[in-house]
Amino acid sequence: MPEATAAAQTILLACVAARLLEDGKSVFVGTGLPMIAAMLGQRTHAPNLLIIFEAGGIGPHIPVLPISVGDSRTFYRAASASSMHDVMSQSQAGYLDYGFLGAAQIDRFGNINTTVIGPYAAPLVRLPGSGGANDVGSFCHRTFSILLHDRRKFAQQVDFITTPRYLTGPGAREKAGLPANSGPYRVITQLGVYGFDEQAKTMELLFLHPGVTVEQVQENSAFAIRIPGQVPFTQTPTDEDQTVVHAQILRTVKIGCEGRHK
């Protein structure tokens, strides 16, 4: 999304992600953009979306954006104020439809790194680690990722597999003991939306954001992304989307959003 402000970029990614969430489904949500997307979906087209947080909030109607998955607001008007144990058990039992995660690195098979940049024993950067991300990526039926798109993040090989997705390709996930017919579903970045080829299990471009070119996608990826012949564009955020995010989720006015979320 060329020359976009941080605020406009945040709104676009949240809106695109929110539209992927279906009414009546459950979604395991991580901190940050996944929260905004889930809250936007619940306030617009998916009022019966069941939002679930790692700390135990199940089915809340969140009044304003929480600062983390353990924030007390993640229990607001919830169906259950449960525990991490209960939420992870439900994930392992196969009850959760979607998982929503961020990432520091991702590879062509969708594997995610949020642990270290560089060698594990002597990392260049130590990242927050897994939290519940491994459980989400291992057991939710379908998982989404939101991250910025550049060659460092779209890596030929992640420095550490925090969250397994298709691992090394077809059959590898099942061989590792993970559930069949599960795994990564969509990757959302400031350039476009990606899925995974049914046979090869490698990333493919599904949608470009308005103003973005295929060449930009290729230039910002350290691995080859499959590009179909015709690539449609995503829908831009509507006035309703803008109003809901600013007035209900961020509880701020448009003029102040960019400075607050840099």
Backbone hydrogen bonds, N-H to C=O, Kabsch-Sander energy under -0.5 kcal/mol:
donor,donor_aa,acceptor,acceptor_aa,energy
4,A,1,M,-1.3
9,Q,5,T,-2.3
10,T,6,A,-2.2
11,I,7,A,-2.3
12,L,8,A,-2.4
13,L,9,Q,-2.5
14,A,10,T,-2.4
15,C,11,I,-2.5
16,V,12,L,-2.6
17,A,13,L,-2.4
18,A,14,A,-2.6
19,R,15,C,-1.9
20,L,16,V,-0.5
20,L,17,A,-1.2
21,L,18,A,-1.6
25,K,22,E,-1.5
27,V,50,L,-2.6
28,F,98,Y,-3.0
29,V,27,V,-0.6
29,V,52,I,-2.6
30,G,100,F,-1.2
35,M,32,G,-1.0
36,I,32,G,-1.6
37,A,33,L,-2.7
38,A,34,P,-2.4
39,M,35,M,-2.7
40,L,36,I,-2.4
41,G,37,A,-2.5
42,Q,38,A,-2.3
43,R,39,M,-1.7
44,T,40,L,-0.9
44,T,41,G,-0.7
46,A,41,G,-2.8
49,L,46,A,-1.8
50,L,25,K,-3.0
51,I,49,L,-0.9
52,I,27,V,-2.5
53,F,57,G,-2.7
54,E,29,V,-0.5
55,A,69,V,-0.7
56,G,53,F,-1.8
58,I,56,G,-0.5
58,I,80,S,-2.3
59,G,51,I,-3.1
59,G,57,G,-0.5
61,H,76,Y,-2.4
62,I,60,P,-0.5
65,L,249,I,-2.7
71,D,68,S,-1.2
74,T,71,D,-2.0
75,F,72,S,-1.8
76,Y,73,R,-1.2
78,A,75,F,-1.8
79,A,58,I,-1.8
80,S,58,I,-1.7
82,S,56,G,-2.6
82,S,80,S,-1.0
87,V,83,S,-2.3
88,M,84,M,-2.7
89,S,85,H,-2.1
90,Q,86,D,-2.2
91,S,87,V,-1.9
92,Q,88,M,-2.6
93,A,89,S,-1.8
94,G,91,S,-1.4
95,Y,90,Q,-2.3
97,D,95,Y,-0.5
98,Y,26,S,-2.2
99,G,142,R,-1.9
100,F,28,F,-2.8
101,L,144,F,-2.4
103,A,146,I,-0.6
104,A,113,N,-1.8
105,Q,113,N,-1.4
106,I,153,K,-3.1
107,D,111,N,-1.4
110,G,107,D,-2.1
112,I,163,T,-2.2
113,N,105,Q,-2.1
117,I,125,V,-2.4
118,G,116,V,-0.5
124,L,117,I,-2.7
125,V,117,I,-1.7
127,L,115,T,-2.9
127,L,125,V,-0.6
129,G,114,T,-3.0
133,A,130,S,-2.5
136,V,132,G,-2.4
137,G,133,A,-2.8
138,S,134,N,-1.8
139,F,135,D,-2.3
140,C,136,V,-2.0
141,H,96,L,-1.9
142,R,97,D,-2.1
143,T,183,G,-1.5
144,F,99,G,-3.2
145,S,186,R,-1.7
146,I,101,L,-2.0
147,L,188,I,-1.9
150,D,148,L,-0.7
154,F,150,D,-3.0
155,A,106,I,-1.3
155,A,153,K,-1.5
162,T,112,I,-2.0
162,T,160,F,-1.2
163,T,112,I,-2.1
166,Y,109,F,-1.9
169,G,166,Y,-2.8
172,A,169,G,-1.8
173,R,169,G,-0.6
175,K,171,G,-2.2
176,A,172,A,-1.6
177,G,174,E,-1.6
178,L,173,R,-2.0
182,S,179,P,-0.7
183,G,140,C,-0.7
183,G,141,H,-0.7
185,Y,143,T,-3.3
186,R,143,T,-1.3
187,V,194,Y,-2.0
188,I,145,S,-3.0
189,T,192,G,-2.6
193,V,207,F,-2.5
194,Y,187,V,-2.7
195,G,204,E,-2.6
197,D,202,T,-3.0
201,K,197,D,-1.9
203,M,108,R,-1.5
204,E,195,G,-2.3
205,L,226,R,-2.8
206,L,193,V,-2.8
207,F,193,V,-2.0
208,L,232,P,-2.4
209,H,191,L,-2.2
212,V,209,H,-2.3
217,V,213,T,-1.4
218,Q,214,V,-2.3
219,E,215,E,-2.7
220,N,216,Q,-1.5
221,S,218,Q,-1.3
222,A,154,F,-2.5
226,R,203,M,-2.0
234,T,208,L,-2.2
242,Q,238,T,-2.3
243,T,239,D,-2.4
244,V,240,E,-2.8
245,V,241,D,-2.5
246,H,242,Q,-2.4
247,A,243,T,-2.8
248,Q,243,T,-0.6
248,Q,244,V,-1.8
249,I,244,V,-1.7
250,L,245,V,-3.3
252,T,246,H,-3.2
256,G,253,V,-1.6
257,C,253,V,-0.8
257,C,254,K,-0.8
258,E,254,K,-0.6
260,R,256,G,-1.3
261,H,257,C,-1.5
262,K,259,G,-0.6
